[in-house]
C-alpha cells in the first residue's frame, strides 16, 4: 500500500472519479460492462467503494453497471494448473466442493472492485457456476436472468443481452486480454470446438456435480483482436485516475472478434 501511495501523483476521490468517468464519455442511462484494476488507478480514498459509487452517480438508476464475477475454481480438478492437485484427490474434490451460490461464492482473479460490487445493495448475480456476471441498474434483470449453463458466454448469456442493448465496454487499467466481450465473437463462427466442463450447482435444493458444454476459448489471441479494435473502430482512450482506460462499443468488440475468428478458420 505504501508503494501505491508513493507512486500516486494525485489521490482519487468520488468527485474526481465522477469527473474522470464523464470525461471519458460515460453518461446517465448508459449500459456499461466494466473491467477494472483498482491499483492501476493510484491511491483512491475509499477504495473500491468510491469507484462503484462514482459509477452509480454518473450512470444513475436509468443506467446499468455490469461486471464479470467469474469463479473459475468451481471446475473439474483435472483441469487445474495453478496449482495442480494430486489425481488421488480428484474424486474427493468433486464430491465435496461447495456448490455455486450467487450470494456467497467468491470470485477468482477478478479484482477488488468486482468483489465489492457483487455484494452491493440491489446488485443481482447470474446463476452460472463458472462465468457469472453481476449487474446493477435499469436492465439488470434482463441481462442477468436465464443465464444458460451450456455455452456460458454465448447466445444465452449476459453477453448476448449486452449486445442487444448496445452496451459499452469500459476498461479501467486493464488490457484488452481481459475483455470478456471478445468471447461472444468466438461463438459466432461455424462449428467451434466443443469441450466438456463440470461444476457443483444447487438443483431443487440438492447439490449436484454437473457436466456442461463449452467451446474451447482462445484468450491468447485477444491482444491481437484488441489491436484490430483500436485500429479500425472509434474508441476513447483517457485516464481514470492514473489508469490508462478505454471506452468503446460492445458491438464493435464482438463484431471485430467474430470477424477475426472467422478469418482464421
N, C-alpha and C positions, 0 to 999 in steps of 0.2 A: 504493500500500500504506500509506503514512504517513497518508493521508486516512482509510482504513478503520480504522486503529488509533486515530486521534484521535476517530473517531465511535463507537467501541466502548465501551460503559459497563462491561461485564464480559466478559472473554475467554471463549471456549468451549473446553472440553476434552472428551475422550471421556466422562469421567464426567458432566460437566454435560449433554452431549448425550443420554446414556442416560437421565438423569432427565427431560429435556425430551420425549424420544420416548415414554417411558412416561406422562408427564403428559398428552400429547395423545391417548393411547389405544392406542398400539402394544403388542402382547403377543406372547409366544412363540407361534410356529406360524402367525401371520398371513401372508397373501399380499398384498403391497403394491406398487402401481405408484407410483413416486416421480418427481416433477418438482421440480427444485431450483435455487436460486440461492445459491451459496456466499457471495458478497459481501453479500447481504442479511442474513446471519446475524450479521454482525460478525466481528471477527478471531477465527480458530479456530486454536488450537495444533495443528499437524499438518495443517491444511488439509483437503482433500477426503478424504484417507485417514482422518482421525479421524471424519468424518461417516459414512463407509461402515462403519468398524469398530464404531461405536456402533450403527448399524442392525443389523449382524450380531449383536452382543451381545444386543440386545433380542429380535430375531425368532428367533434360534438356527437351527440346521440343520433344524429342523422347520418353519420358515417359509420364505418366498420373497421375495426382493427383485427387482423388475423395473424397468428404466429404458429409455426410448426412446433409441435410438442412431442417429438418422437421419443420412443423408448426402445431403442434397438436392442437393449439387453434382454427384452422379452422375446427370445428367439431360441432356436434349437442350439444346444451347446456344441453340436458337431461343427457349427459354423464359426465359433468364436476363435479369434486370433489374438486379441489384446485385452485380457490374457486368454490363452487357450487353457483348457482344463483336461485332466486325465479322462480318457474314454471310459474308464471304470465308473466315473461319476455320472455319466450322461443319463442313464435311466433314472437315477435318484433326482437329478436336477429337473428332468421333465415331470416327475411325479410331484415335486414339492415346490416348484417355482410359483410364487403368488400370482393369482390371476390379475389381468389388467383391470384397473379401476380408474375411471376418468377423474375421480375426485382426489385420489391419493397416490397413484403411480407417478413417481418422479420422471423427469425427462433425463436423457443421457446425451451429454455433449452439446446441448442446445444453448447454453449460456445463462447468465444470471437474470437478464431481463425476461426471458421466456419463463424461467422457473417462478418468478414473482407474478408475472402476468396470468399464468394458469390458475392462480389462487385468488385473483381479484374478484370483487363482487360483480355479479352479472356476466361473468365470463363462462362460456359453455365450451366443453371439450368433446371431441368426437370419440366414437367407440372403437376405433381401430387400435389393436394392442401394440403395434409397432410404429405406425406412421400417422398418429393422430394430429389434429390441429385444434387450436383454441381460438375463439372469436368473441369479440365484444362489440355491441352496437346494433344498428338497424337490421342488418342482414344476417345476424349470427345464426339464427335457426335454419334459414335457407342454405347456408354454407355448411353447417356442421351436421345436420340431421342426415340419416340414411347413408353414412359412410360405409361403403361395402368392404367386406373382409377380403375378398379376392381383388387383386389388382388395385391396391390401396391408394395409389397415386394416379389412377386412371380416370375413366369417364364417369365413374360413380363415386367420385371423391370430392372433397372440398376444392381441389384444384380446378376441376371442371366447372364447378359453380362460380369460382372466381373468374374464369374465362368468360362465362355467360354474363357476369355482372360488369365486365370491362374494368376490372380492378387495376390497381397499380402495384408495383413492387418497390419497396424501399430497402436498400442495403445500407446499413449503418456500420461502416468499418469492417465489413465482411467482403470476401471475394465472390466472384461470380460462380465459383465452385460450390458455394452454399445455396445457390438459387434453386429452390425447390420447383419453381415453375418449369424449369427445363425438363423435369421428369415427365410432365404431361406430354411433351413433344415426343418422348421416347415411345409412348404408347401409340402415337399417331403414325405408325409405319406399318407396312404389311407384314404380318406374321412375325412379331418379335419373339425372341426366345423365351419360353415359359419355364419357370422353375418352381419347386415346392418350398414353402416356408411353414413354420409352425410356431404357435404361441399359446399360452394359457388364457382362457377367457371365462367369464361367467355366462352361463346359458340356463335360463329358467331356474336361477338360484343355485346352480351346481357348477363347480369348477370343472372345466374340460380342457384337455390339451388337443388343439385342433390344427389340422393342416389346411393351408390355403394356397391358391395360385398367385404367382407374382411374375413379372418379367425380370430379366437379368439387366440390372441398371449399369450404366457406363458413366459414372460421375467423373472419371478421369478425363473425359472429353469435354466437360463443362467449361474449363478455362478457354478452350478454343471457341466454343459457342459464345461465350461472353465477349470475346474479341470481335466476333462477327456482329453481335448485337450492338456493340459500341460503334462499329464502323458503318452499319447500314440502317440504323433506326435512331429516331430522336430520343435522347435521354438527357437528364440533368445530372451534372456532377458537381457537388458542392460539399462544404464541410458541415458536419453536425458536431458541435464541439470541436475536437481535433480530428475527428474521424472522417476519412475520405468516404463519401457517401454517394449513392446513385438512386435516382427515381426514374422509373420507366414503366411503360405499359405492359401489363401482364400478358396480353395477347401477343405483343411483339416478341416477348421472350419465348412463349410457347411455339409460335409460328416459326421463329428462327431455329429453334431446337428441332422441330418436326422436319423442316426443310433440310437441315444438316444431316439428320439420321437417315432420311430417305435418300439423300445423295450418296451416302456411304454404303447403301445396300447394293 
